[in-house]
Amino acid sequence: MPLAPIAWRIAALIWAFQIFMMSASVKLTSQDTRSFLAVLWEQWLGGTAPESLIFTLGTIFRKGAHMLEYAILVFLVFRALEGVFSPPERFRRVAWSLGISVAYGLTDEFHQLFVAGRGASLVDWGIDCVGALVSIVLITLSRRSSEARTGEAQ
């Protein structure tokens, strides 16, 4: 049985709150991530990893996390908007899902201006946007593929 739109709306709000809480955390700075990765390297592989490698891995990890956060958010918002737009208005549903996620990403970066040890970054916002865009493209392609197989509009 598919989840009702209200359940998707609640899930989207919970996920948005989770993003907010992660942004408010002073324990999720880039330095903390690099320290964590250095400890993991030492425990799993022994020895000390070169600082440049830890910096690169930390950047990949953090930017990947940004993309994933917003890929999940746009998916949840897309599902939450089910029934709001009719099937012929599919583009509006996609546009609203992407717009809400991108706007939330911008407010999240603004929020970080007020968190000690954190800062706003338009680069991070751009990465958030890329994650949301990749997700919505995958959703659209998946829907089209499903429609082609079943021969019905969703």
JOJOQUI-V177850 format. One record per pair of residues at least 12 apart in sequence whose ideal C-beta (glycine too) atoms are under 10 Angstrom apart, sorted by the first residue. I is the first residue (numbers start at 0). J is the second residue. D is the distance in whole Angstrom. If there is no record, write none. Layout:
BEGIN
i=I j=J d=D
i=I j=J d=D
END
This chain:
BEGIN
i=1 j=78 d=9
i=1 j=81 d=9
i=2 j=78 d=7
i=2 j=79 d=10
i=2 j=81 d=9
i=3 j=81 d=9
i=3 j=82 d=9
i=4 j=78 d=8
i=4 j=79 d=6
i=4 j=80 d=8
i=4 j=81 d=5
i=4 j=82 d=5
i=4 j=83 d=8
i=5 j=79 d=9
i=5 j=82 d=10
i=6 j=78 d=9
i=6 j=79 d=9
i=7 j=74 d=9
i=7 j=75 d=6
i=7 j=76 d=8
i=7 j=77 d=8
i=7 j=78 d=4
i=7 j=79 d=4
i=7 j=80 d=8
i=7 j=81 d=7
i=7 j=82 d=10
i=8 j=75 d=9
i=8 j=76 d=9
i=8 j=78 d=9
i=8 j=79 d=4
i=8 j=80 d=9
i=8 j=81 d=10
i=8 j=83 d=10
i=9 j=75 d=10
i=9 j=79 d=8
i=10 j=71 d=9
i=10 j=74 d=10
i=10 j=75 d=5
i=10 j=76 d=10
i=10 j=78 d=8
i=10 j=79 d=7
i=11 j=71 d=9
i=11 j=72 d=7
i=11 j=73 d=9
i=11 j=74 d=9
i=11 j=75 d=4
i=11 j=76 d=5
i=11 j=77 d=9
i=11 j=78 d=8
i=11 j=79 d=5
i=11 j=80 d=9
i=11 j=96 d=10
i=11 j=99 d=9
i=11 j=100 d=9
i=11 j=103 d=10
i=12 j=75 d=9
i=12 j=76 d=10
i=12 j=79 d=8
i=13 j=75 d=9
i=14 j=68 d=8
i=14 j=69 d=10
i=14 j=71 d=6
i=14 j=72 d=6
i=14 j=74 d=9
i=14 j=75 d=5
i=14 j=76 d=9
i=14 j=103 d=10
i=15 j=68 d=10
i=15 j=72 d=7
i=15 j=75 d=8
i=15 j=76 d=9
i=15 j=99 d=9
i=15 j=100 d=9
i=15 j=103 d=6
i=15 j=106 d=10
i=15 j=107 d=9
i=17 j=68 d=8
i=17 j=71 d=9
i=17 j=72 d=9
i=18 j=65 d=10
i=18 j=68 d=6
i=18 j=69 d=8
i=18 j=71 d=9
i=18 j=72 d=7
i=18 j=103 d=7
i=18 j=104 d=8
i=18 j=107 d=6
i=18 j=110 d=10
i=18 j=127 d=9
i=19 j=103 d=9
i=19 j=106 d=9
i=19 j=107 d=7
i=19 j=110 d=7
i=21 j=64 d=9
i=21 j=68 d=8
i=21 j=107 d=9
i=22 j=68 d=10
i=22 j=106 d=10
i=22 j=107 d=5
i=22 j=108 d=8
i=22 j=109 d=10
i=22 j=110 d=6
i=22 j=111 d=5
i=22 j=113 d=10
i=22 j=114 d=7
i=22 j=117 d=7
i=22 j=119 d=10
i=22 j=123 d=10
i=23 j=107 d=10
i=23 j=110 d=7
i=23 j=111 d=8
i=23 j=113 d=9
i=23 j=114 d=6
i=23 j=115 d=10
i=23 j=117 d=8
i=24 j=114 d=8
i=24 j=116 d=9
i=24 j=117 d=8
i=25 j=114 d=7
i=25 j=115 d=6
i=25 j=116 d=5
i=25 j=117 d=7
i=26 j=116 d=9
i=27 j=61 d=9
i=27 j=64 d=9
i=27 j=114 d=10
i=27 j=116 d=9
i=27 j=117 d=8
i=28 j=61 d=9
i=28 j=114 d=10
i=28 j=115 d=10
i=28 j=116 d=5
i=28 j=117 d=7
i=28 j=118 d=9
i=29 j=54 d=9
i=29 j=57 d=6
i=29 j=58 d=8
i=29 j=60 d=10
i=29 j=61 d=6
i=29 j=116 d=10
i=29 j=117 d=10
i=29 j=118 d=10
i=30 j=57 d=9
i=30 j=116 d=9
i=31 j=57 d=9
i=31 j=116 d=9
i=32 j=53 d=9
i=32 j=54 d=10
i=32 j=56 d=9
i=32 j=57 d=5
i=32 j=58 d=9
i=32 j=60 d=6
i=32 j=61 d=6
i=32 j=64 d=9
i=33 j=48 d=10
i=33 j=50 d=8
i=33 j=53 d=5
i=33 j=54 d=6
i=33 j=55 d=10
i=33 j=56 d=8
i=33 j=57 d=4
i=33 j=58 d=9
i=33 j=60 d=9
i=33 j=61 d=9
i=34 j=53 d=9
i=34 j=57 d=9
i=35 j=53 d=10
i=35 j=57 d=8
i=35 j=60 d=9
i=36 j=48 d=8
i=36 j=52 d=9
i=36 j=53 d=5
i=36 j=54 d=9
i=36 j=55 d=10
i=36 j=56 d=5
i=36 j=57 d=5
i=36 j=59 d=10
i=36 j=60 d=7
i=37 j=50 d=8
i=37 j=52 d=9
i=37 j=53 d=5
i=37 j=54 d=10
i=37 j=56 d=9
i=37 j=57 d=9
i=39 j=53 d=10
i=39 j=56 d=9
i=40 j=52 d=8
i=40 j=53 d=7
i=40 j=56 d=8
i=61 j=123 d=8
i=61 j=126 d=9
i=62 j=122 d=9
i=62 j=123 d=8
i=62 j=125 d=10
i=62 j=126 d=5
i=62 j=127 d=10
i=62 j=129 d=9
i=62 j=130 d=9
i=63 j=126 d=9
i=63 j=130 d=9
i=64 j=126 d=9
i=64 j=130 d=9
i=65 j=104 d=9
i=65 j=107 d=10
i=65 j=120 d=9
i=65 j=122 d=9
i=65 j=123 d=6
i=65 j=124 d=9
i=65 j=125 d=9
i=65 j=126 d=4
i=65 j=127 d=5
i=65 j=128 d=10
i=65 j=129 d=9
i=65 j=130 d=6
i=66 j=126 d=6
i=66 j=127 d=7
i=66 j=128 d=9
i=66 j=129 d=6
i=66 j=130 d=3
i=66 j=131 d=8
i=66 j=132 d=10
i=66 j=133 d=7
i=66 j=134 d=9
i=67 j=130 d=6
i=67 j=134 d=9
i=68 j=100 d=10
i=68 j=104 d=9
i=68 j=107 d=9
i=68 j=126 d=10
i=68 j=127 d=7
i=68 j=130 d=7
i=68 j=131 d=9
i=69 j=97 d=10
i=69 j=100 d=6
i=69 j=101 d=8
i=69 j=103 d=8
i=69 j=104 d=6
i=69 j=107 d=9
i=69 j=124 d=9
i=69 j=126 d=8
i=69 j=127 d=4
i=69 j=128 d=7
i=69 j=129 d=8
i=69 j=130 d=4
i=69 j=131 d=4
i=69 j=132 d=9
i=69 j=133 d=9
i=69 j=134 d=7
i=70 j=100 d=9
i=70 j=127 d=9
i=70 j=129 d=9
i=70 j=130 d=4
i=70 j=131 d=6
i=70 j=132 d=9
i=70 j=133 d=6
i=70 j=134 d=4
i=70 j=135 d=9
i=70 j=137 d=8
i=70 j=138 d=10
i=71 j=100 d=10
i=71 j=130 d=8
i=71 j=131 d=9
i=71 j=134 d=7
i=72 j=96 d=9
i=72 j=99 d=8
i=72 j=100 d=5
i=72 j=101 d=10
i=72 j=103 d=7
i=72 j=104 d=8
i=72 j=107 d=10
i=72 j=127 d=9
i=72 j=130 d=8
i=72 j=131 d=7
i=72 j=134 d=8
i=73 j=93 d=9
i=73 j=96 d=5
i=73 j=97 d=6
i=73 j=98 d=10
i=73 j=99 d=8
i=73 j=100 d=4
i=73 j=101 d=8
i=73 j=103 d=10
i=73 j=104 d=10
i=73 j=127 d=10
i=73 j=128 d=10
i=73 j=130 d=8
i=73 j=131 d=4
i=73 j=132 d=8
i=73 j=133 d=9
i=73 j=134 d=5
i=73 j=135 d=5
i=73 j=137 d=10
i=73 j=138 d=8
i=74 j=96 d=8
i=74 j=100 d=9
i=74 j=131 d=9
i=74 j=134 d=5
i=74 j=135 d=8
i=74 j=137 d=9
i=74 j=138 d=6
i=75 j=96 d=9
i=75 j=100 d=9
i=75 j=134 d=10
i=76 j=92 d=9
i=76 j=95 d=8
i=76 j=96 d=5
i=76 j=97 d=8
i=76 j=98 d=9
i=76 j=99 d=5
i=76 j=100 d=6
i=76 j=103 d=9
i=76 j=131 d=9
i=76 j=134 d=10
i=76 j=135 d=9
i=77 j=92 d=7
i=77 j=93 d=7
i=77 j=95 d=9
i=77 j=96 d=4
i=77 j=97 d=9
i=77 j=99 d=9
i=77 j=100 d=9
i=77 j=131 d=10
i=77 j=134 d=8
i=77 j=135 d=7
i=77 j=138 d=6
i=77 j=139 d=9
i=77 j=142 d=10
i=78 j=96 d=9
i=78 j=138 d=9
i=79 j=95 d=10
i=79 j=96 d=8
i=79 j=99 d=9
i=80 j=92 d=5
i=80 j=93 d=9
i=80 j=95 d=6
i=80 j=96 d=6
i=80 j=99 d=8
i=81 j=153 d=9
i=83 j=95 d=8
i=84 j=96 d=10
i=85 j=152 d=10
i=86 j=146 d=10
i=86 j=151 d=9
i=86 j=152 d=5
i=86 j=153 d=6
i=87 j=152 d=8
i=89 j=139 d=8
i=89 j=142 d=8
i=89 j=143 d=10
i=89 j=146 d=10
i=89 j=152 d=8
i=89 j=153 d=8
i=90 j=139 d=9
i=92 j=135 d=10
i=92 j=138 d=10
i=92 j=139 d=10
i=93 j=135 d=6
i=93 j=136 d=9
i=93 j=138 d=8
i=93 j=139 d=6
i=93 j=142 d=9
i=94 j=135 d=9
i=96 j=131 d=8
i=96 j=134 d=9
i=96 j=135 d=6
i=96 j=138 d=8
i=97 j=128 d=9
i=97 j=131 d=6
i=97 j=132 d=7
i=97 j=134 d=9
i=97 j=135 d=5
i=97 j=136 d=10
i=97 j=138 d=10
i=98 j=131 d=9
i=99 j=131 d=9
i=100 j=127 d=8
i=100 j=128 d=8
i=100 j=130 d=9
i=100 j=131 d=4
i=100 j=132 d=9
i=100 j=134 d=8
i=100 j=135 d=8
i=101 j=124 d=8
i=101 j=125 d=10
i=101 j=127 d=7
i=101 j=128 d=5
i=101 j=131 d=6
i=101 j=132 d=8
i=103 j=127 d=8
i=103 j=131 d=9
i=104 j=123 d=8
i=104 j=124 d=5
i=104 j=125 d=9
i=104 j=126 d=9
i=104 j=127 d=4
i=104 j=128 d=6
i=104 j=130 d=9
i=104 j=131 d=7
i=105 j=119 d=9
i=105 j=121 d=9
i=105 j=124 d=6
i=105 j=127 d=8
i=105 j=128 d=9
i=106 j=124 d=10
i=107 j=119 d=9
i=107 j=123 d=9
i=107 j=124 d=8
i=107 j=127 d=7
i=108 j=120 d=6
i=108 j=121 d=7
i=108 j=122 d=10
i=108 j=123 d=6
i=108 j=124 d=5
i=108 j=125 d=10
i=108 j=127 d=8
i=109 j=124 d=9
i=111 j=123 d=8
END
